[in-house]
Amino acid sequence: MTARETYIENIKLELDELNDQLNSFETKVTHARQDARERYAAELAKLRVHSREARVKWEALQTSGEASWHQWVSDMDRTRDAFIHAFHDFKARL
């Protein structure tokens, strides 16, 4: 497996794991009080935006050629880090 393929696979695993945890948080929100549910729903919406942005970057990275994929790494890392940071902030508030 090339460095590009390894990187792409590792990013996909991280994003999938975060999205799985995000789905489990949505389940918890349904059992919260109404005011808490509204706050959680707003935060979850923000996390979904981060998730979509990360998925778009990942797809661009995945379709990049062997010669150009290095150009996508810093963008992908920044997007992933922003998603992780927002995710951990949300998790800390639960």
N, C-alpha and C positions, 0 to 999 in steps of 0.2 A: 504494500500500500504506500502511495507517495505521501509526502508531507501535506500536500493540498488535500488529498482524500482523508487523511487522518484528522486534519484540522476541521474540515467540513463535518465529518462524522461526530467529532467531539462537541462542536457547537450545536449540532442537531440534538444530541443527547441532552445537553444542558437546557436548551430551549424546551424540549419535550418534557423534561422533569419539572421545570418551572411552570409550564402550562398545566401539567397534571395537578400540581399543588394549588394552582390558581383555581382549577375546577373544584377541588375539594373545599376551598374557601367559600366558593359560591354556595355550596351545599350548607355550610355553617351559617351563612348569612340568612338563609330562609328561616332559621330558628331563632334569630335575634329579635329584639324589640323593634317596633316600627321606626323610631328615630335612629337607632343604631343601624337598622337595615338600609335606611336612606343614605347614611354616611358611608357605609360599606359599599353600597351599590355605586356611589360616585367614585370611590377609590378603585373599585374593581374595573370601572369603565376606563380610568386612566391606565391601569395595568394592561388592559386589553389593547389599548393604543400602543403601549410599549411592545407588547407581544407581537402585534401586527407589523410594527416597524422592524423588529428583529427578524421576523419571518421573511419580510421583503428583502432585507439585506442578505439573509442566509441564502435565499433563492438566487439572488444575483451572484453571490459568491459561488454557489454550486454550479451555475451555468457559465462561470468565467473560464477562460482557457488556462491551460497549465502555465503559460507565460505571464498572464495578467492577474492571477489570483492574489498575488502579494499586495496589489494595490487595494484590494478589498479588505484585507485583514484589519487595518487600523479602524476603518469604518465599522466593521463587524464587531470588533472588540469594544468600541465606544458604545454602540447600540446595545450590545449584550450587557455591558456594565451598567448602563442607565436602567435597563430592565431589572437587573438584579438589585440595584440600589432601591428602586421604587418598590420592588417586591419585598425586600427586607424591611423597609419603612412600614409598609402595610402590615406585614406579619407582626412587627413589634407593637402595633396598635390593637391587635386582636385580643 
